[in-house]
Amino acid sequence: MIYYLIRNQCGQRVSEDQVEELAQTCKISLWERSLPQFDRQRKTKLGTYVYSCIANFLRQEMRTFARAARRNKEMLIDPEELGDLVAAPDTLHDHQIDQIAEDLLKHPGKYLTRAQAAVFEQYMAHPEMLVKDLAQQLGYKQASSLSMMIKRIREKVAQLSIQDGTRP
């Protein structure tokens, strides 16, 4: 019955090796989980109960396979084909973004408030430091207050104008 259901529900989507693997896993699942929960008082035939358990198991496995396939969709490129490719040159916007980033690192007060600039400088000077330790060092009573400040800084930096490199 297990092999019939696997082939019937899965069709061509699984290989013979996968059919064997699914059958073994299904048998283990039946033995360990489903059969101990069978209740004769419910007046359900054992065959009907097992059939339902196998069908549910296979639906769950097919959903798992589908999720894994969606996650693992990768474009496979032959490394020999990459030899002829040349990196694209930087665009004007790339240079402007680099200039704004350099200027922001040198002069954060130009783009941020005084309090934000102080947090930004400490945050950049100690990137490995935990937020709670940084909050304590900067005199914040709660790390959540510093987290909100960091969030505002990130939002402000994300809004920086590419055109002239000034405040948004």
N, C-alpha and C positions, 0 to 999 in steps of 0.2 A: 504494500500500500504506500509506503514512504517513497519508493522509487517512482511509482506511478504518479503521485502528486507532484513530486519534484519536476519530472519531465512535463507534466501537464501544465503546471503553473509557470515554470521558468522557461520552457521551450528551448530555443536556440541561444538564449542569453548566457547559458552556462555550459562549460565543457564537461566531459565525462569525469575528469578529476574533481571538478567542483561538485558534480552530482554525488560522487562518493563522499566527499568532505561534508556536504550538506546532510547526507543520509546519516553519517556517523554522528555529527553534531546533533541532529534531530533526535536520534535514538538516545543519546546521553541526556538531552533536555527532557525527553519523555520520562526516562527512568528516574532522573533526579528531581524534577520539578512537577511535572504534570500528573504522573500516576499516583504519587503520594497524596495528591489533592483530590483524587477521584472520590466522589461520594455516592455510594449505592442508594442512599436514602432519597436521592433526587429522581430516581427512576429513569435514568438515562442509560442507554446501552453503552457498554464499554467501547465498542467499535465506533459509535457515533462520537463519543467523547475524544477518543484518540484521533479520529479523523479531523475534528475541529482543532485539536491542539497542533497537529502537524500542519494544517492549513495556516493557522495563525503564526506558527513558527516560520514558515516559508515566506509569508507576507512581510514579517519583520526582517528577515534576512535580505529579501529583495530591496526593501527600503534602505537597509544598511549598505548594500552594494551600490544602489543608485546614489546615495549621499557620497560614498567614497569616490565613485566615478566622477561626480560633479566637482569634488574637491581636487582630484588629481588630474583634471584636464590640463595638460601641459603641451605646449607646442614643441615637438621634437625637431631639432635642427641638426643636420649633419655638420660636424665640426669642420669638415673640409670646405663646405660652402661658406663658412664664415671668413675664410682667408681672403676673399675678394672684397669683403665689405670694408668701407672706410667710415670712420666715425663722422657724424654730422658736425659741421662747425657750429660754434656757439652763435647764438643770435644776439641781437642788440639787447633784448630783454634779459638774457642771461647775464650780460655784462652789467646792466643796470642793477639787477638783483644782487650781484656780487658786490657792487659799489655800496649799495644801501646796507648790506650786511656788515661790510667792513666798517662803515661809518657808524652803524648802530653799536658795534662792539667797542669802537674807540670813544664815541660820544653818545652814550645812552640818554643823557639829559636832553639832547636835541629832539628826541622822539617820544620820551616818556616823562611822566611827572617825577618830581624829586624822589618821592617814596618808591615809585616803581623802578627808577634808575638804581637806587640803592639795593633793592631786592635783586634786580637783574644782574648787577655787578657781582654780588655775592653768589648768586645762583650759577653764574658762568665761571666764577673763580673756583667753585667747589662742586662740580657736577656729580661727583660720587656721593656727596653728603645727602643723608635722608632729609626729607622736608621737615620732619619734626625737629631734627637737630639744627637745621638752618633757621627754623622759626625761633628756637630757643636762643640762638646766637644773635638774631636780629631783634630780640626783645618781644616777640609775639607771644601772647598768652596761650593761643591755640594754633596748632598746625593747620587747621582748616582755614583760618584767616589768611595764612600765607598761601595756601593752595588757591584760594580765590584770587589773591593778588597775582599769582603766577598765571592763572587762567586769563585774567584781564590783560596782562602783559602779552601773552600769546595772541590774544584777539587783536590787540593793537598792532603788534608786529605783522600779523597776517594782513592787516588793512593798509599797511604802508603803501603809499603811491609809488608806482614804478616810474611814472612820468618824471617827477621832479625830486623824489627822495625826501619829501617833507612829511610832516605830520598828516594823518588822514583828515 
